[in-house]
Amino acid sequence: MNLLELQRRMASDVTRPLTAEFAMQAETVAEDYIKPNDRLSSFERLEIYNRQYWFRTIGAVSEDYSALRAVVGSARFDALVLGYLRENPSTSFTLRDLGGRLPDWLGQHPEYAGRRHRLALDVARLEWAYVEAYDGRSLPPMDEGDFAGLTGESRLALQPHLRLLALEYPVDELVLAVHEANPAAGIASNAVTGRRAVKSAKLPSMRRSATYLAVHRFDDTVYYRRLEREAYLLLSGLAERRTLGEALEAAFAASRMSSETQAAKIQEYFAHAAQLGWFCREIGVDLPGDI
């Protein structure tokens, strides 16, 4: 066995998934290239590296989903992450991307969350939106002159870091309660006032209630802003590259608001979004007033 073959063999064994008991698989043959010592067998020496690899990757996912752990419990969460990583091993140079497919995967594996599956799924989606909002790009926002010449055929770009979520539960309260236990996490929500003593307080009870959120970043802090349904649909339409007219029509298609109320709401939605810098100048796209 030459050096390259040895490296490939060890890499394969070290990254081999653990058993449900978090041990190295018994069929792994270490004696071929690992020497025993006076304290550990070849298998035991290799198992140290195998387990540490997986404990590090499991830990990386856990850091991004602390609220999900709180919802499903530590034992169930460890099994969930191990099951996820078996099917979604690391393929990126950075551990940041490791948990990116977990919300979609959890949606297809309700057995890992039990009766709280829908709640757990909302929590997972919001926690990953936090990661994306924190890491996402921020482009120069539109100014007053950019808005002056907009028509129904205009298309507006949203900040790359902005994430829009339609959830079944108001999990921003729950996620915020868990994340506030970590002072290093920059996170805030307009739905919650004050700070909770998470270590001594129980998690807030959750009842089904349609909740629409915008997750965005400002000055290295991630904010959760609740939206009205129409505002969520309007912004989602713009994010899908619909024209302004199409997005407005879809947002208010099922609304019972009067035309006067709709006009006031549209003005309110745009004022808030513009104030927060959510509309941006997309590179390569000319807006009114550009030369």
Residue, then its C-alpha position, 0 to 999 in steps of 0.5 A: m500500500n503506497l502513501l496515496e492508497l493509505q491516505r484514501r483508505m484512512a479517509s474512507d474509514v475515518t468518515r465512515p458513518l457511526t453506528a446508532e450507538f455512536a461507535m465505529q462500525a464493527e466491520t471496519v478493518a484497521e489491522d491492515y494499516i494501523k499498529p496497536n499499542d500497549r493500551l489500544s488495539s488497531f480498531e480502538r486507535l482508528e475509532i478515536y479518529n472516526r468518532q472525533y470526525w463525526f462529533r465535530t461535524i455533528g457539533a457543527v450542525s448542532e451550533d446552527y440548530s440549537a432551538l431545534r435541539a430544544v424542541v425535540g430533545s437532546a437524545r432525539f436531536d443527536a439521532l436526527v443529526l446523525g441520520y441527516l449526516r449519513e444521507n448528507p455528508s460534507t461536500s463543501f470546504t466549509l462547515r458553514d454549509l453542512g446544515g443547509r439541507l437539513p430543513d428539506w431533509l427533515g420535511q421528508h423524515p418526520e420520524y425524527a421529530g415525532r408529534r412535534h414534526r411541523l413545529a420542528l420543521d418551522v424551527a429548522r427553517l427559521e434557524w437556517a434562514y438566520v445563517e443565510a441572513y447573517d452570511g448573505r451579501s448586502l448590496p447598496p439600497m435603492d434611494e428616493g430617485d430610484f423609486a420615482g419612475l417605477t411603473g407596473e412593469s418594473r422589477l425590483a431586486l431584494q437584498p441577497h441576505l433577506r429571507l421570507l418565510a411562511l410558517e405554521y407556528p410563531v417560532d420566532e419567539l421560541v428561536l429567539a428565546v433559545h438564541e438569547a442564551n448565547p450572547a455571541a449571537g446577534i439576533a432580534s425580533n420585533a415580536v418580542t420585547g425584553r430579554r428572557a432568562v432562558k436558563s431558568a424559563k421554559l420555552p414559550s408554548m406554541r399554538r398553530s398560527a400562520t406567521y409570516l417573517a422577514v429575516h434580515r441583517f443590519d449592522d451584524t445583527v439578524y432581525y426577525r420582522r413579522l409581516e402581514r400576509e399581503a406584505y409577505l406575498l408582495l415581497s415574495g412575488l418581487a423575489e420571484r422576479r415578477t413585475l411590480g404589477e403582478a406582485l401587487e395583484a397576487a398579494f391582494a387577490a384574496s384580500r377583503m380590504s377596500s381599495e383605499t385600505q389597500a393603497a394605504k397598506i401598499q404605501e406602508y409596506f414599501a415605506h418599511a421595506a425601503q427604510l430597512g434597505w430591503f430593495c437594492r440596486e441589482i448589478g446589471v439592471d438599470l433603474p429609472g434615473d440611471i444613465 
